[in-house]
C-alpha cells in the first residue's frame, strides 16, 4: 500500500515546456481541450470560429486550467485526415492570439511535424502526438529543436481504422512496450526526459474491456518513469458503461475515471469540463495526500 501511495504522489515529476516548468509532483494538473474542428466527437463545431475559441480558452484560464490543448483535426474513430494547410488555418490564429494573451502553456494536438513546427513558432510549448511520434518521422526532432514538451500516446492503427477489431496479448504490457519505444525515439532525438509525458490512449484502438483494464492497471505504466497523462473525457466507453449516447451527459462517468486515474498515478488529466474536473482532481489529491501521511 505504501509503495502504491508513494508512486501516486511522486514529488519529483517536472515537465519542462520551453522555459516554463510545471511541478507535476505537487498536484494533479488539468489540460483543457479546445477543438477548433467541425467534427470532433464531443464538441465539434462549437469552437470552429476563432472568436468562440478565444472566449472558451479565456474561460478555461479563469477556471484554473494548467494547459490548453488546441486541435485542428478530429481523431475520433473513423475520422479522415485533414490537409495540413487546413489544419494550420484552424489552429494558428488561435495559438498566436492566446500566446500573446495568456500565461498558460499551449499544446498543439497534432501528429504532423510541419503543423507542430509552425504551431511552436506561433507560441505553443507542448506537442500532443496521438501517434507516439510514429506517424511523422521528424516530430521528435521538431520537439527537441524547440525545447517543447511532448505527449507520447499509444494508438493501434490510425483514427480511420483503429477500432476495427483491436487485439492484444496483454493490453497493459503491449501499451507499455509501445510507449517505451516512443520514449526512446524522443530521447534519441534529443528531447529532455523531463519534457516527456506518456498517455495510454484510452479509446484509441481499444475495446470497452481494454479501456477498463488500462484504467484499473494504470499504475503499472509508472515503471516507465515518466508522468502519465490520462484522457477519458466524455469518451464512448463511458457512454457504453452508462447507456448514455450524448457525450455532453457523460460528466459523472468522466469524474469517476478521473478520480480512479489519479489514484492510479495520472499526473495530468485531459478534459472538456475544466471547472468540474479540477474540483474532482483537488478532492482526489486531498484524499490521497491524507492517506499517504497516515501511512508514514
Buried (B, 14 or more C-beta within 10 A) or exposed (E): EEEBBEEBBBEEBBBBBBEBEBEBBEBBBBBBBBBBBEBBBBBBEBBBEBEBBBEBBBEBBEBBBBBBBBBBBBBBBEBEBBEBEEBBEBBBBBBBBBBEEBEBBBBBBBBBBBBBBBBBEBBBBBBBBBBBBBBBEBBBBBBBBBBBBBBBBBBBEBBEEBBEEBEBEEBBEBBBEBBBBBBEBBBEBEBBEBBBBBBBBBBBBBBEEBBBBBBEBBBBBBEBEBBBBBBBBBBBBBBBBEEBEEBEEBBEBBBBBBBBBBBBBBBBBBBBBBBBBBBBBBEBBEEBBEBBEEEE
